[in-house]
Amino acid sequence: MASGQEVEPGRDALSQLVTLLHVLGGTASRAELTERLGCGRSVMGYLLGDLASRGVVTIEPTAGQGRAGRPSHQVSIAATAPVVIAVHLGIGTATVATISLGGRIAERTDLRFRSPADPADLLARLAEVMTAQAGRQHRVLGAGMAVPSPVRRDDGLAFAMLHMGWPSVPLRDLLAGQLGRMPLVLGNDANLAALAEHRHGAGRGSRQLLYLTTGHIGLGGALISNGRLFDGAHGYAMEPGHITVDPAGTPCACGSTGCLEVECDDRGLLRAAGPAHDYADADALLRAAAASAAAASTAASTVDAPSTAHGADGVAEADGAVALRAVQQVTARLGSGLASLINLTDPDRIVLAGSLASYARLAPDTLAASLAARSFLSNTALSQTDPVPIVPGELPEAPLLGAADLAFQPFLDDPRTALDAPT
C-alpha cells in the first residue's frame, strides 16, 4: 500500500489518525497506521501517546515483528474511549444502540410499534432507552439518528415522514429536551447508510459513490462525493425515490405517479407479479425468482430435452417464471431511474442495497440493457474504458452505523476539542 495515501490535505494529523483507526474497525498495527498516514515514527509516537493519555487507545506489543525487525505494536480502541448513541427509526421498528469507535455495537435495544404511532409517545420511549444506555457508559459524545425523511440541516426538521403517517415533525427539538446535555444530530436514513457503506463497506475507496436502497416501503439514495455527503443547500438533495420512471404508473404518497419507489420497492415488486400471485411477501417472491433463474441456468448448461415438469413441480416452475418476470420488470424500471442518476452524478461506483441488490443479481442483463438504452454514460466508449461497477451493499445495519458516524463526526474532525469539552 502506497505510503501516505490516506492523508487528506488540510486536516489535523490527530484527526486523520482517529478517522483512520475508526474506518479500520478500531484496531491496526502501529506500522500500518504510520505507513497509511505517511508520517514519521516519532510523529506517530507523539500522536498515539496523546490518544493513550486521554483513554482513547491502548498500545500493546505483539509477538510479531514490525518493519526492519522492530517489535510490532497493536493499537486498539480502549474500553474507556468515548462512544455515541445511534438510533435507526424505521416504519414500525426502531433500534437504539451504543456504538464505539470502529463501529462495534456494545449494546442495543430493538423496539416495535404500531404505525402510525403518536410522535410524542414514540419519541418519549426512544429518549428513555437512549438515556438509559448513555448512563451505563464512561463518556458519551452525543447521539445520531437516522430517519425515513429528508431532514433540514439547520434545525433537524423531518418534513416528509410520509410512510409513518406523520406530518412535518421537528424531531431534534422534540427529542433534545428529553436527552439532557447529550447533543443530537439527525439525518436521512439513506444518506447515513451511504456514509456508512463508503467508510466501512462496499463503497470504500470510491471517489463518487452513488447509493440506492429499498425495503418494504420506499426507496432512498445518496451521493458521497470526495468523502463527503452531498446534501444540497438545505439537506434535501438526492431523493431518487421520486424520480418519475412511469408517468402512467402507480400513484405515490408524494402526490406524483410512477415514482421510482412505488415502482421498485417491495410493493412494486408484488404488483408486478400480478393480482393472482400468492406470495406472502417480497422475500418469498425473490426466493421463487432465484430458484427459477437457477433452474434456467442449469437447463441452459445441459443438453437434456426441454423440461416436461407437471403436477406440483409444474406449478412451482410456472410460479417461479412469474416471479422472475416480475423481477425483470422492476429491474427495467430501476435501470431507467439509475440511468438518469448516472448521467447527473458520474459515479465511479454504485452500491445497491436491500431488494435492489437482489434485482441486480437476478436480472443483470435486464439492468445492463436498461442502462445502455437510457444512460449516455453507459452507452458510449466511456462505458468500455471506465466501466462503473455496480455492487451490493455489505452492511446489514448501514443506517444505524451511519447515524453513529454522524454523531462521531465532530470528534473525528477535532478530537482534542471534543475530548476537552465539558460533559
C-alpha positions as CSV (number, residue, x, y, z in Angstrom):
1,M,0.0,0.0,0.0
2,A,1.4,3.4,-1.0
3,S,2.7,5.5,1.8
4,G,0.5,8.5,2.6
5,Q,-2.5,7.5,0.6
6,E,-4.8,8.2,3.5
7,V,-3.7,11.7,4.1
8,E,-6.2,14.5,3.5
9,P,-4.7,17.9,2.9
10,G,-5.7,20.5,5.5
11,R,-6.8,18.0,8.1
12,D,-5.1,17.8,11.5
13,A,-2.8,14.8,11.9
14,L,-4.6,13.6,15.0
15,S,-7.9,13.9,13.3
16,Q,-6.6,11.8,10.4
17,L,-5.3,9.2,12.8
18,V,-8.5,8.8,14.7
19,T,-10.5,8.6,11.5
20,L,-8.2,6.0,10.0
21,L,-8.4,3.9,13.1
22,H,-12.2,4.2,13.0
23,V,-12.6,3.1,9.4
24,L,-10.1,0.2,10.0
25,G,-12.5,-1.2,12.6
26,G,-10.9,0.1,15.7
27,T,-7.6,-1.8,15.6
28,A,-4.5,-1.8,13.5
29,S,-0.8,-2.2,13.9
30,R,1.3,0.9,14.6
31,A,3.3,0.1,11.4
32,E,0.2,0.2,9.3
33,L,-1.0,3.4,10.8
34,T,2.4,5.0,10.2
35,E,2.5,3.9,6.6
36,R,-1.0,4.9,5.7
37,L,-0.7,8.3,7.4
38,G,2.6,8.9,5.7
39,C,4.3,10.3,8.8
40,G,7.5,9.5,10.7
41,R,7.7,7.1,13.6
42,S,8.3,9.9,16.1
43,V,5.2,11.8,15.0
44,M,3.1,8.6,15.2
45,G,4.5,8.0,18.7
46,Y,3.5,11.5,19.8
47,L,0.0,11.2,18.4
48,L,-0.6,7.8,19.9
49,G,0.8,8.9,23.2
50,D,-1.7,11.8,23.2
51,L,-4.6,9.4,22.5
52,A,-3.5,6.9,25.0
53,S,-3.1,9.5,27.8
54,R,-6.7,10.5,27.1
55,G,-8.0,7.0,27.3
56,V,-8.9,6.6,23.6
57,V,-6.5,3.9,22.6
58,T,-4.4,1.1,24.1
59,I,-1.0,0.1,22.6
60,E,0.2,-3.4,23.2
61,P,3.3,-5.3,22.0
62,T,2.6,-8.3,19.8
63,A,4.5,-11.5,19.1
64,G,5.3,-10.5,15.5
65,Q,7.9,-8.1,14.2
66,G,7.3,-4.8,12.5
67,R,9.4,-3.3,9.7
68,A,13.2,-3.7,9.9
69,G,12.8,-6.2,12.7
70,R,11.4,-3.8,15.2
71,P,8.9,-5.1,17.7
72,S,5.3,-4.7,16.4
73,H,2.6,-2.9,18.4
74,Q,-1.1,-3.2,18.1
75,V,-3.2,-0.1,18.5
76,S,-6.8,-0.7,19.6
77,I,-9.7,1.5,20.8
78,A,-9.7,1.4,24.6
79,A,-12.7,0.4,26.8
80,T,-12.6,4.0,28.2
81,A,-12.8,5.6,24.8
82,P,-15.9,7.8,24.2
83,V,-19.0,6.2,22.5
84,V,-22.1,7.5,20.8
85,I,-25.8,6.5,20.9
86,A,-27.2,5.7,17.5
87,V,-30.9,5.3,16.5
88,H,-32.4,4.0,13.4
89,L,-36.1,4.9,13.2
90,G,-38.0,2.8,10.7
91,I,-41.6,2.1,9.8
92,G,-42.9,0.1,12.8
93,T,-39.5,-0.6,14.2
94,A,-36.6,1.3,15.9
95,T,-33.2,0.4,17.1
96,V,-31.2,2.2,19.7
97,A,-27.5,1.1,20.1
98,T,-24.4,2.2,21.9
99,I,-21.6,2.2,19.3
100,S,-17.8,2.6,19.9
101,L,-15.2,3.9,17.5
102,G,-14.6,1.3,14.8
103,G,-18.3,0.6,14.5
104,R,-18.6,-2.0,17.2
105,I,-22.1,-2.3,18.8
106,A,-21.7,-2.5,22.5
107,E,-25.4,-2.6,23.4
108,R,-28.7,-2.5,21.5
109,T,-32.4,-2.4,22.1
110,D,-34.9,-3.1,19.4
111,L,-38.4,-1.6,19.7
112,R,-41.6,-2.4,17.7
113,F,-44.6,-0.1,17.5
114,R,-47.8,0.1,15.6
115,S,-47.6,2.6,12.7
116,P,-48.8,5.3,12.6
117,A,-47.6,5.9,16.1
118,D,-48.1,9.1,18.1
119,P,-44.9,11.1,17.7
120,A,-44.7,12.3,21.3
121,D,-45.2,8.8,22.8
122,L,-42.7,7.2,20.5
123,L,-40.1,9.8,21.0
124,A,-40.5,9.6,24.7
125,R,-39.9,5.8,24.5
126,L,-36.8,6.4,22.4
127,A,-35.4,9.1,24.7
128,E,-35.9,6.8,27.7
129,V,-33.8,4.0,26.1
130,M,-31.2,6.4,24.8
131,T,-30.6,8.0,28.2
132,A,-30.6,4.6,29.9
133,Q,-27.9,3.3,27.6
134,A,-25.9,6.5,27.9
135,G,-26.0,6.3,31.7
136,R,-24.1,3.0,31.5
137,Q,-21.2,4.5,29.6
138,H,-17.9,6.2,30.7
139,R,-18.2,9.0,28.1
140,V,-20.9,9.7,25.5
141,L,-20.1,12.2,22.8
142,G,-23.6,12.6,21.5
143,A,-26.4,10.8,19.7
144,G,-27.2,10.3,16.0
145,M,-30.5,9.4,14.5
146,A,-31.4,8.0,11.0
147,V,-35.0,8.7,10.0
148,P,-37.1,7.9,6.9
149,S,-37.4,11.5,5.7
150,P,-35.4,14.4,4.3
151,V,-34.0,16.4,7.2
152,R,-33.5,20.1,7.2
153,R,-29.9,20.7,8.2
154,D,-30.4,23.9,10.2
155,D,-32.9,22.7,12.7
156,G,-33.5,18.9,12.3
157,L,-37.0,19.2,10.9
158,A,-38.1,16.0,9.3
159,F,-40.7,17.3,6.9
160,A,-41.8,14.3,4.9
161,M,-42.2,11.2,7.0
162,L,-44.8,10.0,4.5
163,H,-44.7,6.3,5.3
164,M,-45.0,6.8,9.0
165,G,-48.2,8.9,8.6
166,W,-46.5,11.9,10.4
167,P,-46.7,15.5,9.2
168,S,-43.7,17.7,9.3
169,V,-42.1,16.9,12.7
170,P,-39.4,19.0,14.5
171,L,-37.6,15.8,15.7
172,R,-34.5,17.5,17.1
173,D,-36.4,20.0,19.1
174,L,-38.8,17.3,20.4
175,L,-36.1,14.9,21.5
176,A,-33.4,17.4,22.6
177,G,-35.3,18.4,25.7
178,Q,-35.5,14.8,26.8
179,L,-31.9,14.0,26.4
180,G,-30.3,16.3,28.9
181,R,-27.0,17.6,27.7
182,M,-26.5,14.9,25.1
183,P,-26.0,16.5,21.7
184,L,-28.3,15.2,19.0
185,V,-27.8,15.1,15.2
186,L,-30.3,13.7,12.6
187,G,-30.0,12.6,9.0
188,N,-32.0,10.9,6.3
189,D,-31.6,7.1,6.7
190,A,-30.4,6.5,3.1
191,N,-27.9,9.3,3.3
192,L,-26.4,7.9,6.5
193,A,-26.5,4.3,5.1
194,A,-24.4,5.6,2.2
195,L,-22.0,7.3,4.5
196,A,-21.5,4.0,6.4
197,E,-21.0,2.0,3.2
198,H,-18.4,4.5,2.0
199,R,-16.4,4.3,5.2
200,H,-16.9,0.7,6.3
201,G,-18.5,-1.3,3.5
202,A,-18.9,-1.7,-0.3
203,G,-18.1,1.9,-1.1
204,R,-14.7,2.1,0.5
205,G,-12.1,3.8,-1.7
206,S,-14.6,5.3,-4.1
207,R,-14.4,9.0,-5.0
208,Q,-18.0,9.4,-6.3
209,L,-20.3,6.9,-4.7
210,L,-23.9,6.6,-5.8
211,Y,-26.0,4.6,-3.3
212,L,-29.6,3.3,-3.6
213,T,-31.6,1.2,-1.2
214,T,-35.1,0.0,-0.7
215,G,-37.1,-2.3,1.6
216,H,-40.7,-3.0,2.3
217,I,-41.8,0.6,1.7
218,G,-39.9,3.4,-0.1
219,L,-36.7,3.9,-1.9
220,G,-33.8,6.2,-0.9
221,G,-30.4,7.1,-2.1
222,A,-27.4,9.4,-1.6
223,L,-24.2,10.6,-3.2
224,I,-20.9,10.6,-1.4
225,S,-18.5,12.9,-3.3
226,N,-14.8,13.0,-2.3
227,G,-15.7,11.5,1.1
228,R,-18.5,14.0,1.9
229,L,-22.2,13.6,1.7
230,F,-23.8,15.8,-1.0
231,D,-27.0,17.0,0.6
232,G,-27.7,20.3,-1.2
233,A,-28.3,23.8,0.2
234,H,-30.7,22.7,3.0
235,G,-30.1,19.0,3.4
236,Y,-32.7,17.8,1.0
237,A,-30.6,16.7,-2.0
238,M,-30.8,13.2,-3.5
239,E,-34.3,11.9,-3.3
240,P,-34.1,9.4,-6.1
241,G,-37.2,7.6,-5.0
242,H,-39.2,10.4,-6.5
243,I,-37.7,10.3,-10.0
244,T,-40.6,9.5,-12.4
245,V,-40.0,6.3,-14.3
246,D,-43.6,5.7,-15.5
247,P,-45.8,8.7,-15.9
248,A,-48.8,6.5,-16.2
249,G,-47.8,4.3,-13.2
250,T,-48.9,3.9,-9.6
251,P,-49.8,6.9,-7.5
252,C,-47.1,7.8,-5.0
253,A,-47.6,9.3,-1.5
254,C,-45.7,12.4,-2.6
255,G,-48.6,13.2,-5.0
256,S,-46.9,12.2,-8.2
257,T,-47.3,9.0,-10.2
258,G,-44.9,6.3,-11.3
259,C,-42.1,7.3,-8.9
260,L,-39.1,5.0,-8.7
261,E,-40.0,4.0,-5.2
262,V,-43.6,2.9,-5.9
263,E,-42.5,1.0,-9.0
264,C,-39.4,-0.7,-7.4
265,D,-39.9,-1.2,-3.7
266,D,-41.4,-4.4,-2.3
267,R,-44.9,-3.2,-3.1
268,G,-44.0,-2.6,-6.7
269,L,-42.4,-6.0,-7.0
270,L,-45.6,-7.7,-5.7
271,R,-47.8,-5.6,-8.0
272,A,-45.5,-6.6,-11.0
273,A,-46.3,-10.3,-10.2
274,G,-50.0,-9.6,-11.0
275,P,-53.2,-9.9,-8.9
276,A,-53.2,-13.7,-9.0
277,H,-49.9,-14.3,-7.2
278,D,-49.9,-15.9,-3.8
279,Y,-46.6,-14.9,-2.4
280,A,-46.7,-14.0,1.2
281,D,-44.2,-11.2,0.8
282,A,-41.5,-9.9,-1.5
283,D,-38.9,-12.1,0.1
284,A,-40.9,-15.2,-0.9
285,L,-41.2,-13.8,-4.4
286,L,-37.5,-13.2,-4.6
287,R,-36.8,-16.8,-3.5
288,A,-39.0,-18.1,-6.2
289,A,-37.3,-15.9,-8.8
290,A,-33.9,-17.1,-7.6
291,A,-35.0,-20.7,-7.9
292,S,-36.3,-20.1,-11.4
293,A,-33.1,-18.3,-12.5
294,A,-31.0,-21.1,-11.2
295,A,-33.1,-23.7,-12.9
296,A,-32.9,-21.8,-16.2
297,S,-29.1,-21.5,-15.9
298,T,-28.9,-25.3,-15.2
299,A,-31.1,-26.1,-18.2
300,A,-29.0,-23.8,-20.5
301,S,-25.8,-25.7,-19.5
302,T,-27.2,-29.1,-20.3
303,V,-28.1,-30.9,-23.5
304,D,-31.1,-32.7,-22.0
305,A,-34.6,-32.4,-23.5
306,P,-36.7,-29.5,-22.5
307,S,-38.4,-29.7,-19.1
308,T,-41.7,-31.7,-19.0
309,A,-42.5,-30.9,-15.4
310,H,-46.1,-31.4,-14.4
311,G,-48.2,-31.5,-11.3
312,A,-46.8,-29.7,-8.3
313,D,-43.4,-29.3,-9.9
314,G,-45.0,-27.7,-13.0
315,V,-47.0,-25.3,-10.8
316,A,-43.8,-24.3,-8.9
317,E,-41.9,-23.9,-12.2
318,A,-44.7,-21.6,-13.6
319,D,-44.8,-19.6,-10.4
320,G,-41.1,-19.2,-10.5
321,A,-41.3,-17.9,-14.0
322,V,-43.9,-15.3,-13.0
323,A,-41.7,-14.2,-10.1
324,L,-38.6,-13.9,-12.4
325,R,-40.6,-11.8,-14.9
326,A,-41.8,-9.5,-12.1
327,V,-38.2,-9.0,-11.0
328,Q,-37.2,-8.3,-14.6
329,Q,-40.0,-5.7,-14.9
330,V,-39.0,-3.8,-11.8
331,T,-35.3,-4.1,-12.7
332,A,-36.1,-2.3,-16.0
333,R,-37.7,0.5,-14.1
334,L,-34.7,0.6,-11.7
335,G,-32.4,0.9,-14.7
336,S,-34.4,3.8,-16.1
337,G,-34.1,5.7,-12.8
338,L,-30.5,4.7,-12.3
339,A,-29.6,5.9,-15.8
340,S,-30.7,9.4,-15.0
341,L,-28.7,9.4,-11.8
342,I,-25.6,8.2,-13.6
343,N,-25.9,11.0,-16.2
344,L,-26.2,13.5,-13.4
345,T,-23.5,12.3,-11.0
346,D,-20.8,10.5,-13.0
347,P,-20.2,7.9,-10.2
348,D,-17.1,5.6,-10.0
349,R,-19.1,3.0,-8.0
350,I,-22.8,2.2,-7.5
351,V,-23.9,0.4,-4.4
352,L,-27.4,-1.2,-4.3
353,A,-28.8,-2.4,-1.0
354,G,-32.0,-4.1,0.1
355,S,-34.2,-5.6,-2.6
356,L,-32.4,-3.6,-5.3
357,A,-29.3,-5.7,-4.8
358,S,-31.4,-8.8,-5.4
359,Y,-32.9,-7.3,-8.6
360,A,-29.4,-6.7,-10.0
361,R,-28.2,-10.2,-9.1
362,L,-31.3,-11.9,-10.6
363,A,-31.7,-9.8,-13.7
364,P,-28.3,-8.4,-14.6
365,D,-28.9,-8.5,-18.3
366,T,-32.2,-6.5,-17.9
367,L,-30.4,-3.9,-15.8
368,A,-27.5,-3.6,-18.3
369,A,-29.9,-3.3,-21.2
370,S,-31.9,-0.6,-19.5
371,L,-28.8,1.4,-18.6
372,A,-27.4,1.1,-22.1
373,A,-30.7,2.3,-23.6
374,R,-31.1,5.3,-21.3
375,S,-27.8,6.4,-19.8
376,F,-25.5,8.4,-22.0
377,L,-22.5,7.5,-19.9
378,S,-23.4,3.8,-20.1
379,N,-23.8,3.8,-23.8
380,T,-20.6,5.3,-25.0
381,A,-16.9,4.3,-25.3
382,L,-16.6,5.5,-21.7
383,S,-18.5,2.5,-20.5
384,Q,-15.9,0.3,-22.1
385,T,-12.8,2.1,-20.9
386,D,-14.1,3.2,-17.5
387,P,-17.0,0.8,-16.6
388,V,-18.8,1.7,-13.4
389,P,-19.0,-1.3,-11.0
390,I,-22.5,-2.0,-9.5
391,V,-22.1,-3.9,-6.3
392,P,-24.3,-5.0,-3.4
393,G,-24.2,-3.3,0.0
394,E,-22.1,-5.0,2.6
395,L,-23.6,-3.6,5.9
396,P,-26.8,-5.1,7.2
397,E,-27.3,-2.2,9.5
398,A,-25.9,0.6,7.5
399,P,-28.3,3.3,8.6
400,L,-27.5,2.6,12.3
401,L,-23.8,2.8,11.7
402,G,-24.2,5.9,9.6
403,A,-26.1,7.5,12.5
404,A,-23.2,6.7,14.7
405,D,-20.7,8.2,12.3
406,L,-22.8,11.4,12.1
407,A,-22.6,11.6,15.9
408,F,-18.8,10.8,15.9
409,Q,-18.0,13.4,13.2
410,P,-17.2,16.4,15.5
411,F,-14.8,14.1,17.4
412,L,-13.3,12.8,14.1
413,D,-12.8,16.3,12.9
414,D,-11.3,17.7,16.1
415,P,-10.5,15.1,18.7
416,R,-8.8,17.4,21.2
417,T,-11.7,19.9,21.3
418,A,-14.3,17.1,21.6
419,L,-12.4,15.4,24.4
420,D,-11.8,18.6,26.3
421,A,-15.4,19.7,26.1
422,P,-17.3,19.6,29.5
423,T,-19.6,16.6,30.0
